[in-house]
């Protein structure tokens, strides 16, 4: 797979994102999961931790996602 700049990319590397990238997940309450992760039978805290892990960070280690209570 190519990124369009001639550099091949193997798989998905969320830690190689632009540092300005950030996603806000809208949730109904603080601490709710952002999306349904594979571990949807686990505790809410474990599910939220998995969502954060999947969302990853940017290239400089900044958090790439957070919640907003709607």
C-alpha positions, 0 to 999 in steps of 0.5 A, a space after each residue: 500500500 502506498 501513502 501517495 508520496 512513494 513510500 510504502 506502508 505496511 499495515 496501519 500505524 496510528 503513531 505515525 500521524 501528523 501531530 495536529 491530528 485529533 479526534 473528539 468522540 461524543 459520549 453520553 457521560 464521562 468515562 463512556 466508551 468511544 466506540 464498541 471495541 472487540 472486548 465489549 463484554 469487559 468492564 467499561 474501564 477496560 473497554 475505554 482503555 481499549 478504545 484509547 489504545 486503538 485510537 493511538 497517539 500522534 508522531 510526537 506522542 500526543 494523545 490523538 483522541 479524547 471524549 466530549 460529553 454531549 
